[in-house]
Amino acid sequence: MKTAQSVIKSGTTLALIAAICTTLVAATYELTTERIAANEKSLLEKSLQPVLAGVIYDTDIGESRLVIAPPHDLPGSDEALIYRVYFDEQPVAALFAVTARNGYSGSIRILLGVDFDGVVTGLRILQHRETPGLGDKIVSARSDWVYQFDGRSIGDPDVTAWAIRGDGGEFDQLTGASITPRAVVNAMRDTLIYYEAHRDEIFSLPSTEDNQ
């Protein structure tokens, strides 16, 4: 009889402890979720800002995002992300996170900023596996190669000149490396062509809130 009572008492105690722990975990989650979300939003904002040189905007960049599932006409065969940027409720720019295929060591994830009129506001490399000292000079911290595209557009130069010099185009390649910059320039060209063809659609579609 005493044994049964002890088992019941122990079970009740364990259940009470479990309930307290669950409550504490839930409370901690509620307290930290908002802070984590704010930190993530701040990090996203900082990572996107470098490709918005000269663009004046008054909205949170991450608030109006599109997720373009494959297949699509943007570079790469994975999801493409588009962040719409506004000032006074009017569209002023779009940021494209797309994948440049056929890099020397694989795919290259790029972030391209384009103002409303299709002019490049900035380019940054989000992810790559290119050779240190050669292909990795596409990264802004390694060289100024990415800055040559600022202020350019389809038409400046003509679409046929959106290529590296080694392919008869207008843009510098990297010393000892042509495959890597070729992949990036081609991806930029294709993104700008897509933007020119789909600009009105891009700014009229509802945000992909489920993926924010």
Buried (B, 14 or more C-beta within 10 A) or exposed (E): EEEEEEEEEEEEEEEEEEEEEEEEEEEEEEEEEEEEEEEEBEEBEEBBBBBBBEBEBEBBBBBBBBBBEEEBEBBBEBBBBBBBBBBEEEBBBBBBBBBBBBBBEEBBBBBBBBBBEBBBBBBBBEEBEBBEEBBBBBBBEBEEBBEBBBBBBBEEBEEEBBBBEEBEBBBBBBEEBBBBBBBBBBBBBBBBBBBBEBBEEBBEBEBBEEEE
